[in-house]
Amino acid sequence: MQETTYRVDLLKKYLKGTIHPDNHIELKKLFEEYPDLFDLVHRLEDPSHLQQALQEYRYFHSAHTVHHKEQTLQNILHRIEEGPKQGVRSGTYRALLRYTAAASILAILSMGIWYLLSRPNLNPDLQALKEAEKLSPGSNRATLLAADGSVIELNASQSGIVIGDQITYNDGSLLLKDIQEETVQLTLSTPKGGQYHVTLPDGSKVWLNADSRLKYPNRFTAPLREVELDGEAYFEVTSNPKQPFIVKTPNEQVEVLGTHFNINSYRNEEASKVALLEGKVRVVADNRQSSTLHPGQQTFFSNNQMAIQNINAEESIAWKNGEFTFNNESLGSAMRQVARWYDIEIEVDPSLKQLALWGSVSRLDNFDKVLKIIKMTDDNIKIRIEGRRVKIMR
């Protein structure tokens, strides 16, 4: 109890502005040991939060508060509600705010600081899960690079666009009209934490995963229907034997007549993969190796070598169906997928990168559900989260 009282005194001095973590070792250690305490104290420097704390203090303790204390709190509350008066410098107001915060230390203690200082620290993994609950999943987000060089932010309440004589959203609402008569290139881009869908001029459909780019013409007039992909996308190509469909990526070229397939070709991945669900495709690597795929197969191109693998093709498009499916997936690879979708940074200890991960989680869930799968795989794994940075270690 004596130690807790000492720490409360430190907080009083900090709120008065007489000490600071930069010049007081004990205060710095206190905030490092109790980061949630640091957040709570800083919230009280915001007038609206301090006002709320004082109001709650009055509500819960009015029956036990003597008249002069209640009057003091009333005066403090009145000052905060008034805000900075005209002609008063902002520095003066901040000093007043610190003074009122110090004067209301009883309210602060009653709202939880005493509890924070008196309890043992939370289990670090429980803290990580609590922080992970704040990390929301991605959504429908994308931009369209138009022929004139302008960048259009696409409507997040829509899921895709349709390319024709004009460009519309999936529900038919107009995005762009009077597209140029000549053939021009358009680029659909999704950021980390984004996904979007496009119906191409020939009726072919493409679903774009997070952190991906698809370049395509506003009309297919050449002998070949050519598009360029950097990232991941699922294609449902309209059949036209007289005009083959070609997808170019940084690592390979996929030649199609009419089929359903998924391409995963991120520049920061160790391998590039083309998975076939329906029809037939021919994959030509940049080193001229080639393979023809049948449904349930995928090419795996890594270290300048191409291999054909038999797969559960539905798992390759789990992302398109709103799921993460990890079937003996390495932790390193799985976390790169997750990082792109949640728009976060994930650092995996090198000794854990090849750990096999099993499980499935909805892409609509917050990040804590992903962490629970990791913990079920190996309960000895330690997780730390600071803002949007995640560290996974032993």
TORKOL-4160 file (C-alpha; in steps of 0.2 Angstrom, whole numbers, padded with zeros to 4 digits, m for minus):
394
<pt num="1" X="0000" Y="0000" Z="0000"/>
<pt num="2" X="0014" Y="0012" Z="0004"/>
<pt num="3" X="0022" Y="0009" Z="m0013"/>
<pt num="4" X="0005" Y="0012" Z="m0021"/>
<pt num="5" X="0003" Y="0029" Z="m0012"/>
<pt num="6" X="0021" Y="0034" Z="m0018"/>
<pt num="7" X="0016" Y="0030" Z="m0036"/>
<pt num="8" X="0000" Y="0040" Z="m0034"/>
<pt num="9" X="0011" Y="0055" Z="m0028"/>
<pt num="10" X="0021" Y="0053" Z="m0043"/>
<pt num="11" X="0006" Y="0055" Z="m0054"/>
<pt num="12" X="0000" Y="0070" Z="m0045"/>
<pt num="13" X="0017" Y="0078" Z="m0048"/>
<pt num="14" X="0016" Y="0073" Z="m0066"/>
<pt num="15" X="m0001" Y="0081" Z="m0068"/>
<pt num="16" X="0005" Y="0097" Z="m0060"/>
<pt num="17" X="0019" Y="0097" Z="m0073"/>
<pt num="18" X="0033" Y="0097" Z="m0060"/>
<pt num="19" X="0040" Y="0080" Z="m0066"/>
<pt num="20" X="0041" Y="0071" Z="m0083"/>
<pt num="21" X="0046" Y="0054" Z="m0088"/>
<pt num="22" X="0061" Y="0061" Z="m0098"/>
<pt num="23" X="0068" Y="0068" Z="m0082"/>
<pt num="24" X="0061" Y="0056" Z="m0069"/>
<pt num="25" X="0067" Y="0038" Z="m0069"/>
<pt num="26" X="0054" Y="0031" Z="m0057"/>
<pt num="27" X="0040" Y="0039" Z="m0067"/>
<pt num="28" X="0047" Y="0033" Z="m0083"/>
<pt num="29" X="0047" Y="0015" Z="m0076"/>
<pt num="30" X="0030" Y="0017" Z="m0069"/>
<pt num="31" X="0023" Y="0021" Z="m0086"/>
<pt num="32" X="0033" Y="0007" Z="m0095"/>
<pt num="33" X="0026" Y="m0006" Z="m0082"/>
<pt num="34" X="0008" Y="0000" Z="m0084"/>
<pt num="35" X="0005" Y="0006" Z="m0101"/>
<pt num="36" X="m0014" Y="0006" Z="m0099"/>
<pt num="37" X="m0011" Y="0018" Z="m0084"/>
<pt num="38" X="m0001" Y="0030" Z="m0096"/>
<pt num="39" X="m0015" Y="0030" Z="m0108"/>
<pt num="40" X="m0028" Y="0034" Z="m0094"/>
<pt num="41" X="m0018" Y="0048" Z="m0087"/>
<pt num="42" X="m0016" Y="0056" Z="m0104"/>
<pt num="43" X="m0034" Y="0054" Z="m0108"/>
<pt num="44" X="m0037" Y="0066" Z="m0093"/>
<pt num="45" X="m0027" Y="0080" Z="m0102"/>
<pt num="46" X="m0042" Y="0080" Z="m0114"/>
<pt num="47" X="m0056" Y="0092" Z="m0107"/>
<pt num="48" X="m0070" Y="0081" Z="m0113"/>
<pt num="49" X="m0062" Y="0065" Z="m0105"/>
<pt num="50" X="m0058" Y="0074" Z="m0089"/>
<pt num="51" X="m0076" Y="0081" Z="m0088"/>
<pt num="52" X="m0083" Y="0064" Z="m0090"/>
<pt num="53" X="m0072" Y="0057" Z="m0076"/>
<pt num="54" X="m0078" Y="0071" Z="m0064"/>
<pt num="55" X="m0096" Y="0068" Z="m0069"/>
<pt num="56" X="m0094" Y="0050" Z="m0065"/>
<pt num="57" X="m0085" Y="0054" Z="m0049"/>
<pt num="58" X="m0100" Y="0065" Z="m0043"/>
<pt num="59" X="m0112" Y="0052" Z="m0048"/>
<pt num="60" X="m0104" Y="0037" Z="m0039"/>
<pt num="61" X="m0098" Y="0047" Z="m0024"/>
<pt num="62" X="m0110" Y="0061" Z="m0021"/>
<pt num="63" X="m0118" Y="0053" Z="m0006"/>
<pt num="64" X="m0101" Y="0052" Z="0003"/>
<pt num="65" X="m0094" Y="0069" Z="m0002"/>
<pt num="66" X="m0094" Y="0083" Z="0010"/>
<pt num="67" X="m0100" Y="0100" Z="0004"/>
<pt num="68" X="m0084" Y="0109" Z="0001"/>
<pt num="69" X="m0077" Y="0095" Z="m0010"/>
<pt num="70" X="m0092" Y="0094" Z="m0020"/>
<pt num="71" X="m0091" Y="0113" Z="m0023"/>
<pt num="72" X="m0073" Y="0112" Z="m0028"/>
<pt num="73" X="m0077" Y="0099" Z="m0041"/>
<pt num="74" X="m0091" Y="0109" Z="m0047"/>
<pt num="75" X="m0079" Y="0124" Z="m0049"/>
<pt num="76" X="m0067" Y="0113" Z="m0059"/>
<pt num="77" X="m0080" Y="0106" Z="m0070"/>
<pt num="78" X="m0086" Y="0124" Z="m0073"/>
<pt num="79" X="m0069" Y="0130" Z="m0079"/>
<pt num="80" X="m0067" Y="0115" Z="m0091"/>
<pt num="81" X="m0084" Y="0117" Z="m0098"/>
<pt num="82" X="m0080" Y="0135" Z="m0102"/>
<pt num="83" X="m0064" Y="0131" Z="m0112"/>
<pt num="84" X="m0050" Y="0143" Z="m0116"/>
<pt num="85" X="m0057" Y="0161" Z="m0114"/>
<pt num="86" X="m0054" Y="0173" Z="m0128"/>
<pt num="87" X="m0037" Y="0181" Z="m0127"/>
<pt num="88" X="m0030" Y="0168" Z="m0115"/>
<pt num="89" X="m0015" Y="0160" Z="m0123"/>
<pt num="90" X="m0016" Y="0141" Z="m0126"/>
<pt num="91" X="m0001" Y="0138" Z="m0115"/>
<pt num="92" X="m0010" Y="0146" Z="m0101"/>
<pt num="93" X="m0025" Y="0135" Z="m0104"/>
<pt num="94" X="m0015" Y="0119" Z="m0104"/>
<pt num="95" X="m0007" Y="0124" Z="m0088"/>
<pt num="96" X="m0024" Y="0127" Z="m0080"/>
<pt num="97" X="m0030" Y="0110" Z="m0087"/>
<pt num="98" X="m0015" Y="0102" Z="m0079"/>
<pt num="99" X="m0019" Y="0111" Z="m0063"/>
<pt num="100" X="m0037" Y="0105" Z="m0063"/>
<pt num="101" X="m0032" Y="0087" Z="m0067"/>
<pt num="102" X="m0021" Y="0087" Z="m0052"/>
<pt num="103" X="m0035" Y="0094" Z="m0041"/>
<pt num="104" X="m0046" Y="0080" Z="m0047"/>
<pt num="105" X="m0034" Y="0066" Z="m0042"/>
<pt num="106" X="m0048" Y="0059" Z="m0031"/>
<pt num="107" X="m0059" Y="0056" Z="m0046"/>
<pt num="108" X="m0045" Y="0048" Z="m0056"/>
<pt num="109" X="m0041" Y="0036" Z="m0042"/>
<pt num="110" X="m0060" Y="0032" Z="m0040"/>
<pt num="111" X="m0061" Y="0028" Z="m0059"/>
<pt num="112" X="m0047" Y="0015" Z="m0059"/>
<pt num="113" X="m0029" Y="0021" Z="m0057"/>
<pt num="114" X="m0028" Y="0014" Z="m0039"/>
<pt num="115" X="m0034" Y="m0003" Z="m0045"/>
<pt num="116" X="m0021" Y="m0002" Z="m0059"/>
<pt num="117" X="m0007" Y="0001" Z="m0047"/>
<pt num="118" X="m0012" Y="m0012" Z="m0034"/>
<pt num="119" X="m0015" Y="m0027" Z="m0046"/>
<pt num="120" X="m0001" Y="m0038" Z="m0054"/>
<pt num="121" X="0002" Y="m0035" Z="m0072"/>
<pt num="122" X="m0009" Y="m0043" Z="m0085"/>
<pt num="123" X="m0003" Y="m0059" Z="m0093"/>
<pt num="124" X="0007" Y="m0052" Z="m0108"/>
<pt num="125" X="m0003" Y="m0064" Z="m0120"/>
<pt num="126" X="m0019" Y="m0058" Z="m0113"/>
<pt num="127" X="m0014" Y="m0040" Z="m0116"/>
<pt num="128" X="m0009" Y="m0045" Z="m0134"/>
<pt num="129" X="m0027" Y="m0052" Z="m0137"/>
<pt num="130" X="m0034" Y="m0037" Z="m0129"/>
<pt num="131" X="m0024" Y="m0026" Z="m0141"/>
<pt num="132" X="m0028" Y="m0037" Z="m0156"/>
<pt num="133" X="m0047" Y="m0035" Z="m0153"/>
<pt num="134" X="m0044" Y="m0017" Z="m0158"/>
<pt num="135" X="m0037" Y="m0022" Z="m0175"/>
<pt num="136" X="m0051" Y="m0022" Z="m0188"/>
<pt num="137" X="m0051" Y="m0033" Z="m0204"/>
<pt num="138" X="m0050" Y="m0025" Z="m0221"/>
<pt num="139" X="m0065" Y="m0020" Z="m0232"/>
<pt num="140" X="m0070" Y="m0015" Z="m0250"/>
<pt num="141" X="m0057" Y="m0001" Z="m0253"/>
<pt num="142" X="m0048" Y="0003" Z="m0270"/>
<pt num="143" X="m0043" Y="0016" Z="m0282"/>
<pt num="144" X="m0045" Y="0017" Z="m0301"/>
<pt num="145" X="m0031" Y="0026" Z="m0311"/>
<pt num="146" X="m0040" Y="0033" Z="m0326"/>
<pt num="147" X="m0033" Y="0036" Z="m0344"/>
<pt num="148" X="m0030" Y="0055" Z="m0340"/>
<pt num="149" X="m0019" Y="0051" Z="m0325"/>
<pt num="150" X="m0032" Y="0055" Z="m0312"/>
<pt num="151" X="m0034" Y="0043" Z="m0297"/>
<pt num="152" X="m0052" Y="0040" Z="m0292"/>
<pt num="153" X="m0056" Y="0034" Z="m0274"/>
<pt num="154" X="m0069" Y="0020" Z="m0276"/>
<pt num="155" X="m0085" Y="0019" Z="m0265"/>
<pt num="156" X="m0081" Y="0008" Z="m0250"/>
<pt num="157" X="m0100" Y="0004" Z="m0249"/>
<pt num="158" X="m0099" Y="m0004" Z="m0266"/>
<pt num="159" X="m0090" Y="m0021" Z="m0270"/>
<pt num="160" X="m0085" Y="m0018" Z="m0288"/>
<pt num="161" X="m0085" Y="m0009" Z="m0304"/>
<pt num="162" X="m0091" Y="m0014" Z="m0322"/>
<pt num="163" X="m0081" Y="m0008" Z="m0337"/>
<pt num="164" X="m0092" Y="m0004" Z="m0353"/>
<pt num="165" X="m0096" Y="0011" Z="m0363"/>
<pt num="166" X="m0096" Y="0019" Z="m0347"/>
<pt num="167" X="m0090" Y="0014" Z="m0330"/>
<pt num="168" X="m0103" Y="0009" Z="m0317"/>
<pt num="169" X="m0103" Y="0001" Z="m0300"/>
<pt num="170" X="m0110" Y="m0016" Z="m0298"/>
<pt num="171" X="m0127" Y="m0009" Z="m0293"/>
<pt num="172" X="m0128" Y="0001" Z="m0309"/>
<pt num="173" X="m0124" Y="0018" Z="m0302"/>
<pt num="174" X="m0113" Y="0029" Z="m0313"/>
<pt num="175" X="m0094" Y="0031" Z="m0309"/>
<pt num="176" X="m0087" Y="0038" Z="m0326"/>
<pt num="177" X="m0096" Y="0042" Z="m0342"/>
<pt num="178" X="m0089" Y="0047" Z="m0359"/>
<pt num="179" X="m0075" Y="0035" Z="m0359"/>
<pt num="180" X="m0063" Y="0039" Z="m0374"/>
<pt num="181" X="m0066" Y="0030" Z="m0390"/>
<pt num="182" X="m0048" Y="0024" Z="m0392"/>
<pt num="183" X="m0042" Y="0010" Z="m0382"/>
<pt num="184" X="m0034" Y="0016" Z="m0366"/>
<pt num="185" X="m0027" Y="0007" Z="m0350"/>
<pt num="186" X="m0035" Y="0008" Z="m0333"/>
<pt num="187" X="m0027" Y="0002" Z="m0317"/>
<pt num="188" X="m0037" Y="m0005" Z="m0302"/>
<pt num="189" X="m0027" Y="m0005" Z="m0286"/>
<pt num="190" X="m0031" Y="m0011" Z="m0268"/>
<pt num="191" X="m0021" Y="m0005" Z="m0253"/>
<pt num="192" X="m0017" Y="m0016" Z="m0239"/>
<pt num="193" X="m0033" Y="m0019" Z="m0230"/>
<pt num="194" X="m0043" Y="m0018" Z="m0246"/>
<pt num="195" X="m0052" Y="m0029" Z="m0259"/>
<pt num="196" X="m0062" Y="m0025" Z="m0275"/>
<pt num="197" X="m0070" Y="m0033" Z="m0290"/>
<pt num="198" X="m0070" Y="m0028" Z="m0308"/>
<pt num="199" X="m0081" Y="m0035" Z="m0323"/>
<pt num="200" X="m0070" Y="m0032" Z="m0338"/>
<pt num="201" X="m0076" Y="m0026" Z="m0355"/>
<pt num="202" X="m0078" Y="m0045" Z="m0362"/>
<pt num="203" X="m0089" Y="m0050" Z="m0346"/>
<pt num="204" X="m0074" Y="m0058" Z="m0337"/>
<pt num="205" X="m0074" Y="m0056" Z="m0319"/>
<pt num="206" X="m0059" Y="m0052" Z="m0307"/>
<pt num="207" X="m0058" Y="m0052" Z="m0288"/>
<pt num="208" X="m0043" Y="m0042" Z="m0282"/>
<pt num="209" X="m0036" Y="m0046" Z="m0265"/>
<pt num="210" X="m0027" Y="m0034" Z="m0254"/>
<pt num="211" X="m0011" Y="m0024" Z="m0259"/>
<pt num="212" X="m0014" Y="m0029" Z="m0278"/>
<pt num="213" X="m0015" Y="m0020" Z="m0295"/>
<pt num="214" X="m0023" Y="m0025" Z="m0311"/>
<pt num="215" X="m0020" Y="m0016" Z="m0327"/>
<pt num="216" X="m0032" Y="m0018" Z="m0341"/>
<pt num="217" X="m0039" Y="m0009" Z="m0357"/>
<pt num="218" X="m0056" Y="m0001" Z="m0357"/>
<pt num="219" X="m0060" Y="m0012" Z="m0372"/>
<pt num="220" X="m0052" Y="m0028" Z="m0380"/>
<pt num="221" X="m0049" Y="m0024" Z="m0398"/>
<pt num="222" X="m0032" Y="m0033" Z="m0401"/>
<pt num="223" X="m0031" Y="m0051" Z="m0406"/>
<pt num="224" X="m0027" Y="m0055" Z="m0388"/>
<pt num="225" X="m0036" Y="m0050" Z="m0372"/>
<pt num="226" X="m0021" Y="m0045" Z="m0361"/>
<pt num="227" X="m0021" Y="m0039" Z="m0343"/>
<pt num="228" X="m0007" Y="m0037" Z="m0330"/>
<pt num="229" X="m0007" Y="m0042" Z="m0312"/>
<pt num="230" X="0004" Y="m0038" Z="m0297"/>
<pt num="231" X="m0002" Y="m0047" Z="m0282"/>
<pt num="232" X="m0017" Y="m0059" Z="m0280"/>
<pt num="233" X="m0033" Y="m0061" Z="m0290"/>
<pt num="234" X="m0046" Y="m0074" Z="m0294"/>
<pt num="235" X="m0052" Y="m0074" Z="m0312"/>
<pt num="236" X="m0068" Y="m0081" Z="m0320"/>
<pt num="237" X="m0064" Y="m0078" Z="m0339"/>
<pt num="238" X="m0077" Y="m0078" Z="m0353"/>
<pt num="239" X="m0073" Y="m0090" Z="m0366"/>
<pt num="240" X="m0068" Y="m0084" Z="m0383"/>
<pt num="241" X="m0057" Y="m0096" Z="m0393"/>
<pt num="242" X="m0054" Y="m0083" Z="m0406"/>
<pt num="243" X="m0047" Y="m0070" Z="m0394"/>
<pt num="244" X="m0036" Y="m0079" Z="m0380"/>
<pt num="245" X="m0035" Y="m0071" Z="m0363"/>
<pt num="246" X="m0018" Y="m0068" Z="m0356"/>
<pt num="247" X="m0013" Y="m0063" Z="m0338"/>
<pt num="248" X="0005" Y="m0056" Z="m0336"/>
<pt num="249" X="0013" Y="m0056" Z="m0319"/>
<pt num="250" X="0031" Y="m0052" Z="m0313"/>
<pt num="251" X="0035" Y="m0070" Z="m0314"/>
<pt num="252" X="0024" Y="m0079" Z="m0327"/>
<pt num="253" X="0011" Y="m0078" Z="m0341"/>
<pt num="254" X="m0005" Y="m0087" Z="m0340"/>
<pt num="255" X="m0014" Y="m0091" Z="m0356"/>
<pt num="256" X="m0032" Y="m0095" Z="m0355"/>
<pt num="257" X="m0047" Y="m0099" Z="m0366"/>
<pt num="258" X="m0061" Y="m0099" Z="m0354"/>
<pt num="259" X="m0059" Y="m0104" Z="m0336"/>
<pt num="260" X="m0058" Y="m0101" Z="m0317"/>
<pt num="261" X="m0042" Y="m0099" Z="m0309"/>
<pt num="262" X="m0032" Y="m0090" Z="m0295"/>
<pt num="263" X="m0015" Y="m0081" Z="m0297"/>
<pt num="264" X="m0004" Y="m0077" Z="m0281"/>
<pt num="265" X="0011" Y="m0067" Z="m0287"/>
<pt num="266" X="0016" Y="m0055" Z="m0274"/>
<pt num="267" X="0034" Y="m0048" Z="m0276"/>
<pt num="268" X="0038" Y="m0051" Z="m0258"/>
<pt num="269" X="0033" Y="m0069" Z="m0258"/>
<pt num="270" X="0045" Y="m0083" Z="m0260"/>
<pt num="271" X="0034" Y="m0092" Z="m0273"/>
<pt num="272" X="0022" Y="m0088" Z="m0287"/>
<pt num="273" X="0007" Y="m0099" Z="m0288"/>
<pt num="274" X="m0007" Y="m0102" Z="m0301"/>
<pt num="275" X="m0021" Y="m0113" Z="m0296"/>
<pt num="276" X="m0034" Y="m0120" Z="m0308"/>
<pt num="277" X="m0052" Y="m0123" Z="m0303"/>
<pt num="278" X="m0061" Y="m0126" Z="m0320"/>
<pt num="279" X="m0055" Y="m0127" Z="m0338"/>
<pt num="280" X="m0037" Y="m0127" Z="m0344"/>
<pt num="281" X="m0023" Y="m0115" Z="m0343"/>
<pt num="282" X="m0005" Y="m0115" Z="m0349"/>
<pt num="283" X="0008" Y="m0106" Z="m0338"/>
<pt num="284" X="0024" Y="m0099" Z="m0345"/>
<pt num="285" X="0037" Y="m0094" Z="m0332"/>
<pt num="286" X="0049" Y="m0079" Z="m0336"/>
<pt num="287" X="0063" Y="m0092" Z="m0339"/>
<pt num="288" X="0052" Y="m0100" Z="m0352"/>
<pt num="289" X="0047" Y="m0116" Z="m0342"/>
<pt num="290" X="0029" Y="m0120" Z="m0346"/>
<pt num="291" X="0016" Y="m0131" Z="m0339"/>
<pt num="292" X="m0002" Y="m0135" Z="m0343"/>
<pt num="293" X="m0014" Y="m0136" Z="m0328"/>
<pt num="294" X="m0030" Y="m0147" Z="m0326"/>
<pt num="295" X="m0043" Y="m0143" Z="m0312"/>
<pt num="296" X="m0036" Y="m0146" Z="m0295"/>
<pt num="297" X="m0018" Y="m0142" Z="m0299"/>
<pt num="298" X="m0007" Y="m0127" Z="m0297"/>
<pt num="299" X="0010" Y="m0122" Z="m0303"/>
<pt num="300" X="0023" Y="m0117" Z="m0289"/>
<pt num="301" X="0037" Y="m0106" Z="m0296"/>
<pt num="302" X="0051" Y="m0103" Z="m0284"/>
<pt num="303" X="0070" Y="m0101" Z="m0286"/>
<pt num="304" X="0068" Y="m0101" Z="m0305"/>
<pt num="305" X="0060" Y="m0118" Z="m0305"/>
<pt num="306" X="0042" Y="m0123" Z="m0309"/>
<pt num="307" X="0033" Y="m0138" Z="m0301"/>
<pt num="308" X="0015" Y="m0144" Z="m0302"/>
<pt num="309" X="0006" Y="m0148" Z="m0286"/>
<pt num="310" X="m0011" Y="m0157" Z="m0283"/>
<pt num="311" X="m0021" Y="m0146" Z="m0272"/>
<pt num="312" X="m0038" Y="m0143" Z="m0264"/>
<pt num="313" X="m0042" Y="m0129" Z="m0276"/>
<pt num="314" X="m0056" Y="m0121" Z="m0265"/>
<pt num="315" X="m0043" Y="m0118" Z="m0252"/>
<pt num="316" X="m0033" Y="m0107" Z="m0264"/>
<pt num="317" X="m0049" Y="m0095" Z="m0266"/>
<pt num="318" X="m0054" Y="m0096" Z="m0248"/>
<pt num="319" X="m0049" Y="m0077" Z="m0247"/>
<pt num="320" X="m0062" Y="m0073" Z="m0260"/>
<pt num="321" X="m0075" Y="m0082" Z="m0250"/>
<pt num="322" X="m0071" Y="m0072" Z="m0235"/>
<pt num="323" X="m0060" Y="m0085" Z="m0226"/>
<pt num="324" X="m0042" Y="m0088" Z="m0220"/>
<pt num="325" X="m0039" Y="m0107" Z="m0222"/>
<pt num="326" X="m0022" Y="m0113" Z="m0216"/>
<pt num="327" X="m0019" Y="m0131" Z="m0220"/>
<pt num="328" X="m0001" Y="m0135" Z="m0215"/>
<pt num="329" X="0003" Y="m0117" Z="m0220"/>
<pt num="330" X="0020" Y="m0110" Z="m0214"/>
<pt num="331" X="0018" Y="m0097" Z="m0200"/>
<pt num="332" X="0028" Y="m0085" Z="m0210"/>
<pt num="333" X="0018" Y="m0086" Z="m0226"/>
<pt num="334" X="0001" Y="m0086" Z="m0216"/>
<pt num="335" X="0006" Y="m0070" Z="m0207"/>
<pt num="336" X="0011" Y="m0061" Z="m0223"/>
<pt num="337" X="m0007" Y="m0065" Z="m0229"/>
<pt num="338" X="m0014" Y="m0059" Z="m0213"/>
<pt num="339" X="m0003" Y="m0043" Z="m0213"/>
<pt num="340" X="m0009" Y="m0038" Z="m0230"/>
<pt num="341" X="m0028" Y="m0040" Z="m0225"/>
<pt num="342" X="m0027" Y="m0031" Z="m0208"/>
<pt num="343" X="m0014" Y="m0018" Z="m0214"/>
<pt num="344" X="m0002" Y="m0021" Z="m0200"/>
<pt num="345" X="0016" Y="m0026" Z="m0198"/>
<pt num="346" X="0020" Y="m0043" Z="m0192"/>
<pt num="347" X="0037" Y="m0049" Z="m0187"/>
<pt num="348" X="0039" Y="m0067" Z="m0185"/>
<pt num="349" X="0054" Y="m0075" Z="m0175"/>
<pt num="350" X="0065" Y="m0084" Z="m0188"/>
<pt num="351" X="0064" Y="m0100" Z="m0178"/>
<pt num="352" X="0045" Y="m0100" Z="m0180"/>
<pt num="353" X="0043" Y="m0095" Z="m0198"/>
<pt num="354" X="0042" Y="m0114" Z="m0204"/>
<pt num="355" X="0030" Y="m0119" Z="m0190"/>
<pt num="356" X="0015" Y="m0128" Z="m0198"/>
<pt num="357" X="m0002" Y="m0118" Z="m0195"/>
<pt num="358" X="m0019" Y="m0126" Z="m0196"/>
<pt num="359" X="m0036" Y="m0118" Z="m0194"/>
<pt num="360" X="m0049" Y="m0107" Z="m0202"/>
<pt num="361" X="m0055" Y="m0090" Z="m0197"/>
<pt num="362" X="m0067" Y="m0077" Z="m0205"/>
<pt num="363" X="m0059" Y="m0062" Z="m0214"/>
<pt num="364" X="m0073" Y="m0052" Z="m0206"/>
<pt num="365" X="m0066" Y="m0056" Z="m0188"/>
<pt num="366" X="m0054" Y="m0044" Z="m0179"/>
<pt num="367" X="m0036" Y="m0049" Z="m0177"/>
<pt num="368" X="m0038" Y="m0058" Z="m0160"/>
<pt num="369" X="m0046" Y="m0073" Z="m0168"/>
<pt num="370" X="m0031" Y="m0075" Z="m0179"/>
<pt num="371" X="m0020" Y="m0075" Z="m0163"/>
<pt num="372" X="m0030" Y="m0088" Z="m0155"/>
<pt num="373" X="m0027" Y="m0100" Z="m0169"/>
<pt num="374" X="m0008" Y="m0097" Z="m0167"/>
<pt num="375" X="m0009" Y="m0100" Z="m0149"/>
<pt num="376" X="m0019" Y="m0116" Z="m0152"/>
<pt num="377" X="m0005" Y="m0122" Z="m0163"/>
<pt num="378" X="0009" Y="m0118" Z="m0150"/>
<pt num="379" X="0004" Y="m0112" Z="m0133"/>
<pt num="380" X="0022" Y="m0107" Z="m0129"/>
<pt num="381" X="0022" Y="m0094" Z="m0143"/>
<pt num="382" X="0023" Y="m0076" Z="m0136"/>
<pt num="383" X="0014" Y="m0061" Z="m0144"/>
<pt num="384" X="0017" Y="m0043" Z="m0142"/>
<pt num="385" X="0007" Y="m0029" Z="m0150"/>
<pt num="386" X="0011" Y="m0010" Z="m0151"/>
<pt num="387" X="m0001" Y="0000" Z="m0161"/>
<pt num="388" X="m0001" Y="m0009" Z="m0178"/>
<pt num="389" X="0015" Y="m0018" Z="m0175"/>
<pt num="390" X="0014" Y="m0036" Z="m0170"/>
<pt num="391" X="0029" Y="m0047" Z="m0164"/>
<pt num="392" X="0028" Y="m0066" Z="m0163"/>
<pt num="393" X="0042" Y="m0075" Z="m0154"/>
<pt num="394" X="0046" Y="m0089" Z="m0142"/>
